[in-house]
Amino acid sequence: MTGSSITYKDVARAKVNLTLHVGRVNENGYHPLQSLVVFADIADKLCAKAGKDYSLDIDGPFASQLSARDNLVLNAARRVGGSKRAAFRLVKNLPVASGLGGGSADAAAAVRVLRKLNQTLSGDLEAVLLEIGADVPVCYLSKTCIMEGVGERLTPIGGLGQLNAVLVNPGVAVSTQKIFEMFDQLDDTTRRGLAEPLTLGDDLLEKARGGRNDLQNIAIGIAPVIQTVLDGLEAQAGCQLARMSGSGATCFGVFETPELARAAAVLLKEKHPDWWCAPTVLGEAV
């Protein structure tokens, strides 16, 4: 078997911000963050073979919403380099621009694939990942962790187990830039500032309950349907927590059992056929 015939595979798991605490914008224009991040068992899929140059084909339920030309997969591949190029194929299962870090997860998966193809990559990989996007380092890790700074400081926290959940996206686009601009207009009594997520709670659910999403109310003001999603999740049997992920518009609901999560997803989809509703498991098994 020649090297060119080997197919290298990886998955780009959906990123969920169980909490998202946002600080005041810095002089460099970035907001310091503190976030408890977990990853779902729902994912885009990426495979690649050695090629003469970088290329990308996109398939899957959300393929039509992406362009191969300016995709983060190719952006990441060209930035990290390596002696061997790759022909990528992406199966896009996650909704686009949804607050699930899909593009960043795809980029991170591309870097992992290139490492398999090239064995090693030269240069400061951590710096390159952050240059590609603030969420790319945490998506490259793809494990439960606390993310701080602008995304460069990661503290893996193992042993917290998993959560049964439902992810719901109502199909609206929310501008992350606009949300942060509106956040900067809040007065100091409204901005709650950064917390200490590592000290909150004894397990994953308690840590999530002890935090918040500082962008949620702003996103609801822009897209009121997000509140409809949260209300719908909270109304389902066995819902323990409902919150928006990232800058939206995807929301998550945590449920007592996998069966209740699956039932909630079915009921929400029946009531709102145009919503993307997916039962999932968040985190890693102990």
Sequence and secondary structure as in RCSB ss.txt:
>XXXX:A:sequence
MTGSSITYKDVARAKVNLTLHVGRVNENGYHPLQSLVVFADIADKLCAKAGKDYSLDIDGPFASQLSARDNLVLN
AARRVGGSKRAAFRLVKNLPVASGLGGGSADAAAAVRVLRKLNQTLSGDLEAVLLEIGADVPVCYLSKTCIMEGV
GERLTPIGGLGQLNAVLVNPGVAVSTQKIFEMFDQLDDTTRRGLAEPLTLGDDLLEKARGGRNDLQNIAIGIAPV
IQTVLDGLEAQAGCQLARMSGSGATCFGVFETPELARAAAVLLKEKHPDWWCAPTVLGEAV
>XXXX:A:secstr
  GGG  EEEEEEEEEES BEE    TTS   EEEEEEEEEEEEEEEEEEESS EEEEESTTGGG  STT HHHH
HHHHH  SSEEEEEEE  S TTSSS HHHHHHHHHHHHHHHHHS   S HHHHHHHH TTHHHHHH SSEEEEET
TTEEEE  S  EEEEEEEE S    HHHHHHHHHTS TTT      GGGS SSHHHHHHT  BTTHHHHHHH TH
HHHHHHHHHTSTTEEEEEE TTSS EEEEESSHHHHHHHHHHHHHH TTSEEEEEEEE   
